Amino acid sequence: MTSTTTRPVLSKDGGTDNRPGLLLGVVLAAQFMALLDVFIVNVAAPTIRVELAASGAALQLVVAGYTVSYAVLLITGARLGDLIGHRRTYLGGLALFTTASLACGLASGTGQLIAFRLVQGAGSALMIPQVLSLIQRNFTGENRARALGAYSAVLATGAAAGQVVGGILVSADLFGTGWRPVFLVNVPIGLALLALGARTLPRDDRTGPGRTRALDLPGLLLLAAAVSLLTVPLVLGEEQGWPLWAWLSLGGSLLLLAVFVAYESGLARRGGAPLIAPRVLRVPGMGRAVLRIAVAMGVNAGFLFTLTLHLQGGLGHSALRAGLTFGPAAVVFGVVGLTWRRWPARTQRALIPGGFLLTAASALGLGLSLGGGGAGGPGLYPALCGLGAGIALAFSPALTGALATVRPEDAADAGGLLATVTQLGQLVGVAAFGTLFLGRLTGPGAQASADALWATTLALAAAALVGAVAGPSRRAR
C-alpha cells in the first residue's frame, strides 16, 4: 500500500486558519449535530404529543419531516456545493439549520413545528454533503483515511448520543420548558460552529471544475420526486397500516428512478452536466460499496430502532436507561472505525465480509440474550459490542474504498451519492425491521416483545449475511 503524500491540502488564504484538525473538528461537529437531531426527537415525542395535543399523524410528521426533506435534498445539496462552493454552502446550510432549530424550540403548535422541521432537514441537506466533499478535497493519503474513520465513528455515536441526550434534556425539564431544549440546544452549538467555520474552512475555488457545470434542474426534479415517493411511505406507512397509497407510492418511486437513470444517461451522451457524473458510478467497486453501505446502515438503524422499542416498550426502561444501553456499541464502533487502518495488512481483505459475519453472529447473540423476556444477563453487552465492531468493519472500509479512487472534482457527486445511500439505508432499515418487529408483537409484556425481537434479530442476521457475500472483498487503499 503506497501513498504519494500524507499531508493535508488546505487553503493558503491568510484569512483562514489552516490547522487540519480544527477543520475536521468543525465539519464533523456539524455532522454530529445534524445526526443527533434525527434521534433526539424520538425520545421527546411523547412529551411533544401531550404538550401540543398533537395527533398521531402530526407527531409522525414532527419526527419524520426532518428525515424526509433531508433525504430528498441531499444530492441537491452536494451539487450546489460543487456549483457555488463548499464553504459557502456549508455555512449557509448551518445557518439555516440553526435558525430552524430556534424556530422549532419556540413553535406554538404542531403545524409550525412540522414546517420548521422540514426547514431543519433542508439545512442539513445543504450542510452535510459538504462534509465528505471537504474531507475529500482537503486531506490526502493516511490523513484522509483517518478523517473518514472519524466520520464513520460520528455516524454511530450520534445515533446513540441522540437518545441519551434526549432522555437527559426531557427528564431535566429545564425551567419548565419540557421538550423545547432538544431543539434549542442546537442554537449555541450552531452559532459557535458558524464562527469557527468562517475562520477555518478553506476559501472556495472560484475557478473549480464544478463551476462550469449547470445545475441539472430536470434531473433534480426527477430525483427529488423519486426519493419523496420512496421516503414518505417508508416513514408513514407503518403508522397507517400500509394503505394502498403507500404501495402505489413505492411503485411510482421505482418508475421515476428508472426515468431518472435514462434521462441522466441521455444527458451525459449529449455532453450535458448530469446531476451525478456517470464516471462516479463507474468507479471500480462503487456499486458494491453502495450496496454494502446501504446494508450496513440499514442493519444499524433497524437494530437501534427495534431494540429501543423492546427496552422501553417491552422491558419498561426509561428513555435515559435505554439510551445508555447503546453506549458500548457506540464506543466500540468509534474505536474500530478509527483504528482499522492500522490493523495488519493481511487482514484488510477480510475486514468487510468479516464485519458482516460478526454482525450476523452478534445479532443472533442479542436475540438469544434477551429471549426470555429478561434484561439480557451477561451475554447482552458482548453482543452489543460485537454489533458495534461488526457494523464499523462493514461500513468504514466500504466508505473509504468507495472514495479512494474518486477524483477531487467528483468529490461532491460521490459525497452526495454516498450520503443519500446512507440516509436511505437507515430509512429502509427502520421501516423494514420496525414493521417486522411490530407485526410480530402479539401483545403487551416482556415475553411478547422478546419474541418479536428474536424474529427481528434473525432478519438482521440474514441481512448482514447478504452484505458479507455482496461481491469479493477488495483491499481498501
C-alpha positions as CSV (number, residue, x, y, z in Angstrom):
1,M,0.0,0.0,0.0
2,T,1.6,3.3,-1.1
3,S,0.7,6.9,-1.0
4,T,2.2,9.8,-2.8
5,T,1.7,12.2,0.1
6,T,0.2,12.1,3.5
7,R,0.0,15.8,4.1
8,P,-3.4,17.5,4.1
9,V,-4.1,20.0,1.4
10,L,-5.5,23.2,2.9
11,S,-6.2,26.7,1.9
12,K,-3.3,29.2,1.8
13,D,-5.7,32.1,2.3
14,G,-4.4,34.4,5.0
15,G,-7.9,34.9,6.3
16,T,-8.4,31.3,7.3
17,D,-6.9,29.0,10.0
18,N,-5.2,26.2,8.2
19,R,-5.0,23.7,11.0
20,P,-6.4,20.4,9.6
21,G,-7.5,19.1,13.0
22,L,-9.6,22.2,13.6
23,L,-11.2,22.0,10.1
24,L,-12.1,18.3,10.7
25,G,-13.5,19.1,14.1
26,V,-15.7,21.8,12.7
27,V,-17.2,19.8,9.9
28,L,-17.7,16.6,12.0
29,A,-19.3,18.6,14.8
30,A,-21.9,19.8,12.4
31,Q,-22.4,16.2,11.1
32,F,-22.8,15.0,14.7
33,M,-25.3,17.8,15.5
34,A,-27.4,17.0,12.4
35,L,-27.4,13.3,13.1
36,L,-28.2,13.9,16.8
37,D,-31.3,15.7,15.6
38,V,-32.6,12.6,13.8
39,F,-32.7,10.6,17.1
40,I,-33.1,13.1,19.9
41,V,-36.7,14.0,18.9
42,N,-37.8,10.3,19.2
43,V,-37.2,10.5,22.9
44,A,-39.1,13.8,23.2
45,A,-42.1,12.7,21.1
46,P,-44.4,11.6,23.9
47,T,-43.9,14.9,25.7
48,I,-44.5,16.8,22.5
49,R,-47.7,14.9,21.9
50,V,-49.0,15.8,25.4
51,E,-48.0,19.5,25.5
52,L,-49.1,20.3,22.0
53,A,-52.1,18.0,21.9
54,A,-50.7,16.5,18.7
55,S,-52.5,13.8,16.8
56,G,-50.7,10.6,15.9
57,A,-50.2,11.6,12.3
58,A,-49.0,15.1,13.3
59,L,-46.5,13.6,15.7
60,Q,-45.2,11.3,12.9
61,L,-44.7,14.3,10.7
62,V,-42.8,16.1,13.5
63,V,-40.5,13.2,13.8
64,A,-40.2,12.3,10.1
65,G,-40.4,15.7,8.4
66,Y,-36.8,16.3,9.1
67,T,-35.8,13.0,7.6
68,V,-37.9,13.3,4.5
69,S,-36.6,16.7,3.4
70,Y,-33.1,15.7,4.4
71,A,-33.2,12.6,2.2
72,V,-34.9,14.3,-0.7
73,L,-32.4,17.2,-0.9
74,L,-29.1,15.6,-0.1
75,I,-27.9,15.2,-3.7
76,T,-29.1,18.6,-4.5
77,G,-27.1,20.0,-1.6
78,A,-24.0,18.2,-2.9
79,R,-24.5,19.6,-6.4
80,L,-24.9,23.1,-5.0
81,G,-21.7,22.8,-3.1
82,D,-19.9,22.0,-6.3
83,L,-21.6,24.8,-8.1
84,I,-21.4,27.7,-5.6
85,G,-18.6,26.5,-3.3
86,H,-18.4,24.0,-0.4
87,R,-17.6,26.6,2.2
88,R,-20.4,28.9,1.2
89,T,-23.0,26.0,1.0
90,Y,-21.8,24.5,4.3
91,L,-22.1,27.8,6.2
92,G,-25.4,28.6,4.5
93,G,-26.8,25.2,5.5
94,L,-25.5,25.5,9.0
95,A,-27.1,29.0,9.4
96,L,-30.5,27.6,8.1
97,F,-30.3,24.6,10.4
98,T,-29.5,26.8,13.4
99,T,-32.3,29.3,12.7
100,A,-34.8,26.5,12.1
101,S,-33.8,24.8,15.4
102,L,-34.5,28.1,17.2
103,A,-37.9,28.3,15.5
104,C,-38.7,24.7,16.4
105,G,-37.9,25.4,20.0
106,L,-40.2,28.4,20.0
107,A,-43.1,26.8,18.0
108,S,-46.5,27.2,19.5
109,G,-48.3,24.4,17.6
110,T,-47.8,21.2,15.7
111,G,-48.3,22.9,12.3
112,Q,-45.4,25.4,13.0
113,L,-43.2,22.6,14.4
114,I,-43.7,20.4,11.3
115,A,-42.9,23.3,9.0
116,F,-39.8,24.2,10.8
117,R,-38.7,20.5,11.0
118,L,-38.9,20.4,7.2
119,V,-36.7,23.6,7.1
120,Q,-34.2,21.9,9.5
121,G,-33.9,19.0,7.2
122,A,-33.3,21.3,4.2
123,G,-30.5,23.0,6.2
124,S,-28.9,19.6,6.9
125,A,-29.2,18.6,3.3
126,L,-27.2,21.7,2.3
127,M,-24.6,21.2,5.1
128,I,-23.9,17.5,5.4
129,P,-22.8,16.6,1.8
130,Q,-20.1,19.3,2.1
131,V,-18.5,17.3,5.0
132,L,-17.4,14.4,2.7
133,S,-16.5,16.9,0.0
134,L,-14.3,19.0,2.2
135,I,-12.6,15.9,3.6
136,Q,-12.1,14.5,0.1
137,R,-10.6,17.8,-1.2
138,N,-8.5,18.8,1.8
139,F,-7.0,15.6,3.0
140,T,-4.9,13.0,1.2
141,G,-3.3,9.6,1.9
142,E,-3.4,8.4,5.5
143,N,-4.8,11.7,6.7
144,R,-7.9,11.2,4.6
145,A,-8.3,7.6,5.8
146,R,-8.1,8.8,9.4
147,A,-10.6,11.6,8.7
148,L,-13.0,9.2,7.1
149,G,-12.6,6.9,10.1
150,A,-13.6,9.8,12.3
151,Y,-16.5,10.5,10.1
152,S,-17.7,6.9,10.3
153,A,-17.4,7.0,14.1
154,V,-19.5,10.1,14.3
155,L,-22.3,8.4,12.4
156,A,-22.6,5.7,15.1
157,T,-22.0,7.8,18.2
158,G,-24.5,10.4,17.0
159,A,-27.3,7.8,16.9
160,A,-26.7,6.6,20.4
161,A,-26.0,10.0,21.8
162,G,-29.2,11.4,20.4
163,Q,-31.2,9.0,22.6
164,V,-29.1,9.7,25.7
165,V,-29.1,13.5,25.3
166,G,-32.8,13.5,24.5
167,G,-33.5,11.5,27.7
168,I,-31.4,13.8,29.8
169,L,-32.9,17.0,28.4
170,V,-36.5,15.9,28.6
171,S,-36.1,14.4,32.1
172,A,-34.4,17.6,33.3
173,D,-37.4,19.8,32.2
174,L,-35.1,22.9,32.2
175,F,-37.0,25.9,33.5
176,G,-40.3,24.1,32.8
177,T,-39.6,24.1,29.1
178,G,-40.3,20.4,28.6
179,W,-39.4,19.2,25.1
180,R,-38.1,22.5,23.7
181,P,-34.4,22.1,24.8
182,V,-34.0,19.2,22.4
183,F,-34.2,21.8,19.6
184,L,-32.8,24.9,21.4
185,V,-29.5,23.0,22.3
186,N,-28.6,23.3,18.6
187,V,-28.6,27.1,18.7
188,P,-25.4,27.9,20.8
189,I,-23.6,25.0,19.1
190,G,-24.6,26.2,15.7
191,L,-23.5,29.8,16.4
192,A,-20.2,28.6,17.7
193,L,-19.6,26.4,14.6
194,L,-20.6,29.3,12.3
195,A,-17.9,31.5,13.9
196,L,-15.3,28.7,13.8
197,G,-16.3,27.7,10.2
198,A,-15.9,31.2,8.9
199,R,-12.4,31.2,10.3
200,T,-11.4,27.6,9.5
201,L,-12.9,26.5,6.2
202,P,-10.8,27.0,3.1
203,R,-11.9,29.7,0.7
204,D,-13.9,28.4,-2.3
205,D,-12.0,28.0,-5.6
206,R,-13.8,30.4,-7.9
207,T,-12.4,28.5,-10.9
208,G,-13.0,24.9,-9.8
209,P,-14.2,22.4,-12.4
210,G,-17.7,22.2,-10.9
211,R,-18.4,25.9,-11.5
212,T,-18.7,25.3,-15.3
213,R,-21.4,22.6,-14.8
214,A,-25.0,23.9,-15.0
215,L,-27.5,22.8,-12.4
216,D,-29.5,19.9,-13.9
217,L,-33.0,21.0,-12.9
218,P,-34.9,18.2,-14.7
219,G,-32.7,15.6,-13.2
220,L,-33.1,17.3,-9.8
221,L,-36.9,17.3,-10.0
222,L,-37.0,13.7,-11.1
223,L,-34.7,12.5,-8.4
224,A,-36.5,14.6,-5.7
225,A,-39.8,13.1,-6.8
226,A,-38.4,9.6,-6.8
227,V,-36.9,9.9,-3.3
228,S,-40.0,11.6,-2.0
229,L,-42.2,8.8,-3.2
230,L,-39.8,6.3,-1.5
231,T,-39.3,8.0,1.8
232,V,-42.8,9.2,2.6
233,P,-44.4,5.7,2.7
234,L,-41.3,4.3,4.5
235,V,-41.8,6.9,7.2
236,L,-45.6,6.9,7.4
237,G,-46.7,3.5,6.1
238,E,-46.3,1.5,9.3
239,E,-48.2,4.1,11.3
240,Q,-51.1,4.0,8.9
241,G,-51.2,0.2,8.4
242,W,-49.6,0.2,4.9
243,P,-52.6,1.5,2.9
244,L,-52.8,1.3,-0.9
245,W,-51.4,4.7,-1.5
246,A,-48.1,3.6,0.3
247,W,-47.6,0.7,-2.1
248,L,-48.5,2.9,-5.2
249,S,-46.0,5.4,-4.0
250,L,-43.2,2.8,-3.7
251,G,-44.0,1.6,-7.2
252,G,-44.1,5.1,-8.5
253,S,-40.7,5.7,-6.9
254,L,-39.1,2.8,-8.9
255,L,-40.7,4.0,-12.1
256,L,-39.4,7.6,-11.6
257,L,-36.0,6.3,-10.7
258,A,-35.8,4.4,-14.0
259,V,-36.8,7.5,-15.8
260,F,-34.1,9.5,-13.9
261,V,-31.4,7.0,-14.9
262,A,-32.5,7.1,-18.6
263,Y,-32.6,10.9,-18.6
264,E,-29.2,11.2,-16.9
265,S,-27.6,8.7,-19.3
266,G,-29.0,10.6,-22.3
267,L,-27.9,13.9,-20.9
268,A,-24.3,12.6,-20.5
269,R,-24.3,11.3,-24.0
270,R,-25.3,14.7,-25.3
271,G,-22.4,16.3,-23.5
272,G,-24.6,17.8,-20.7
273,A,-23.9,18.0,-17.0
274,P,-25.9,15.3,-15.2
275,L,-26.7,15.6,-11.5
276,I,-24.4,12.7,-10.8
277,A,-21.4,12.3,-13.1
278,P,-21.6,8.8,-14.8
279,R,-17.9,8.3,-14.2
280,V,-18.6,8.3,-10.4
281,L,-20.9,5.3,-10.8
282,R,-18.2,3.6,-13.0
283,V,-15.5,3.9,-10.3
284,P,-14.3,0.3,-9.6
285,G,-16.2,-1.2,-6.7
286,M,-18.6,1.8,-6.3
287,G,-21.7,-0.3,-6.9
288,R,-20.6,-3.0,-4.5
289,A,-19.7,-0.3,-1.9
290,V,-23.1,1.4,-2.3
291,L,-24.8,-1.9,-1.6
292,R,-22.7,-2.7,1.4
293,I,-23.1,0.8,2.9
294,A,-26.9,0.6,2.4
295,V,-27.0,-2.8,4.1
296,A,-24.7,-1.8,7.0
297,M,-26.7,1.4,7.7
298,G,-30.0,-0.5,7.3
299,V,-28.9,-3.1,9.9
300,N,-27.6,-0.4,12.2
301,A,-30.8,1.7,12.1
302,G,-33.0,-1.4,12.4
303,F,-31.0,-2.7,15.4
304,L,-31.2,0.7,17.2
305,F,-34.9,1.2,16.4
306,T,-36.2,-2.2,17.4
307,L,-34.0,-2.6,20.5
308,T,-35.2,0.8,21.7
309,L,-38.8,-0.4,21.3
310,H,-38.1,-3.5,23.2
311,L,-36.2,-1.8,26.0
312,Q,-38.8,0.9,26.6
313,G,-42.0,-0.8,25.5
314,G,-41.3,-4.4,26.5
315,L,-39.0,-4.0,29.5
316,G,-40.3,-0.7,30.7
317,H,-36.9,1.0,30.8
318,S,-36.7,4.8,30.9
319,A,-35.6,6.7,27.8
320,L,-32.3,7.5,29.5
321,R,-31.6,4.0,30.6
322,A,-32.5,2.7,27.1
323,G,-30.1,5.2,25.5
324,L,-27.3,4.3,27.9
325,T,-27.7,0.7,26.9
326,F,-26.4,1.5,23.4
327,G,-23.2,3.1,24.9
328,P,-20.9,0.0,24.5
329,A,-22.0,-0.5,20.8
330,A,-21.3,3.2,20.1
331,V,-17.9,3.3,21.8
332,V,-16.7,0.1,20.1
333,F,-18.0,1.4,16.7
334,G,-16.0,4.6,17.2
335,V,-12.8,2.8,18.3
336,V,-12.9,0.3,15.4
337,G,-13.8,3.0,12.9
338,L,-10.7,5.0,13.9
339,T,-8.2,2.1,14.1
340,W,-9.0,-0.5,11.4
341,R,-6.5,1.1,9.0
342,R,-3.6,0.2,11.4
343,W,-4.5,-3.5,11.7
344,P,-2.2,-6.0,10.0
345,A,-2.2,-5.7,6.2
346,R,-3.0,-9.4,5.8
347,T,-6.4,-8.8,7.5
348,Q,-7.5,-5.9,5.3
349,R,-9.1,-8.0,2.6
350,A,-11.3,-9.8,5.1
351,L,-12.5,-6.8,7.1
352,I,-15.8,-6.1,5.3
353,P,-17.1,-9.6,4.9
354,G,-15.7,-10.4,8.4
355,G,-17.5,-7.4,9.8
356,F,-20.8,-8.5,8.3
357,L,-20.3,-12.1,9.7
358,L,-19.6,-10.7,13.1
359,T,-22.7,-8.5,12.9
360,A,-24.8,-11.5,12.0
361,A,-23.4,-13.6,14.9
362,S,-23.8,-10.7,17.3
363,A,-27.4,-10.1,16.2
364,L,-28.2,-13.7,17.0
365,G,-26.5,-13.4,20.3
366,L,-28.5,-10.3,21.1
367,G,-31.8,-12.1,20.4
368,L,-30.7,-15.1,22.5
369,S,-29.6,-13.0,25.4
370,L,-33.0,-11.2,25.6
371,G,-35.1,-14.2,24.5
372,G,-36.5,-15.0,27.9
373,G,-38.0,-11.5,28.4
374,G,-35.3,-10.5,31.0
375,A,-32.8,-7.7,31.0
376,G,-30.2,-9.7,29.0
377,G,-27.8,-11.1,31.5
378,P,-24.1,-11.5,30.9
379,G,-24.5,-12.1,27.1
380,L,-26.1,-8.7,26.4
381,Y,-23.1,-6.4,26.4
382,P,-20.7,-8.8,24.4
383,A,-23.5,-8.9,21.8
384,L,-23.8,-5.1,21.7
385,C,-20.0,-4.7,21.4
386,G,-19.9,-7.3,18.6
387,L,-22.6,-5.4,16.8
388,G,-20.7,-2.1,17.2
389,A,-17.5,-3.7,15.9
390,G,-19.1,-5.6,13.1
391,I,-21.1,-2.7,11.7
392,A,-17.9,-0.5,11.9
393,L,-15.9,-3.0,9.9
394,A,-18.7,-3.4,7.4
395,F,-19.2,0.3,6.9
396,S,-15.9,2.2,7.4
397,P,-13.7,0.3,4.9
398,A,-16.5,0.2,2.4
399,L,-16.8,4.0,2.6
400,T,-13.1,4.6,2.4
401,G,-12.8,2.2,-0.5
402,A,-15.6,3.9,-2.4
403,L,-13.9,7.3,-2.1
404,A,-10.3,6.1,-2.6
405,T,-10.2,6.4,-6.4
406,V,-12.8,9.2,-6.8
407,R,-11.2,12.3,-8.4
408,P,-11.3,15.6,-6.4
409,E,-13.5,17.2,-9.0
410,D,-16.1,14.4,-8.4
411,A,-16.0,14.7,-4.6
412,A,-19.3,16.5,-4.5
413,D,-21.1,13.9,-6.6
414,A,-19.6,11.0,-4.7
415,G,-20.3,12.6,-1.4
416,G,-23.9,13.4,-2.2
417,L,-24.5,9.8,-3.6
418,L,-23.0,8.1,-0.5
419,A,-24.7,10.5,2.0
420,T,-28.0,9.7,0.2
421,V,-27.4,6.0,0.3
422,T,-26.5,6.2,4.0
423,Q,-29.8,8.0,4.8
424,L,-32.0,5.8,2.6
425,G,-30.3,2.7,4.1
426,Q,-31.3,4.0,7.5
427,L,-34.9,4.7,6.4
428,V,-35.3,1.3,4.8
429,G,-33.8,-0.3,7.9
430,V,-36.2,1.4,10.3
431,A,-39.2,0.7,8.0
432,A,-38.4,-3.0,7.2
433,F,-37.2,-4.2,10.6
434,G,-39.6,-1.9,12.5
435,T,-42.5,-3.3,10.6
436,L,-41.3,-6.9,11.3
437,F,-40.9,-6.2,15.0
438,L,-44.3,-4.5,15.3
439,G,-46.0,-7.1,13.2
440,R,-44.7,-10.0,15.4
441,L,-45.7,-8.2,18.6
442,T,-48.6,-10.2,19.7
443,G,-49.4,-8.2,22.9
444,P,-48.0,-6.3,25.8
445,G,-45.4,-7.6,28.1
446,A,-41.7,-8.5,28.1
447,Q,-42.1,-12.0,26.7
448,A,-44.2,-10.9,23.7
449,S,-41.7,-8.2,23.0
450,A,-38.8,-10.6,23.3
451,D,-40.4,-13.0,20.8
452,A,-40.8,-10.2,18.3
453,L,-37.2,-9.1,18.9
454,W,-36.0,-12.6,18.3
455,A,-37.7,-12.7,14.9
456,T,-36.2,-9.3,14.1
457,T,-32.6,-10.4,15.1
458,L,-32.9,-13.3,12.7
459,A,-33.8,-10.9,9.9
460,L,-30.9,-8.6,10.9
461,A,-28.5,-11.5,10.8
462,A,-29.8,-12.6,7.3
463,A,-29.4,-9.0,6.0
464,A,-25.8,-8.9,7.4
465,L,-25.1,-12.2,5.5
466,V,-26.3,-10.5,2.3
467,G,-23.6,-7.8,2.9
468,A,-21.0,-10.5,3.5
469,V,-21.5,-12.1,0.1
470,A,-22.0,-8.9,-1.9
471,G,-19.0,-9.4,-4.2
472,P,-15.4,-10.2,-3.4
473,S,-13.6,-8.0,-0.9
474,R,-11.1,-5.6,-2.3
475,R,-8.4,-4.1,-0.2
476,A,-9.1,-0.5,0.7
477,R,-6.5,1.9,-0.5
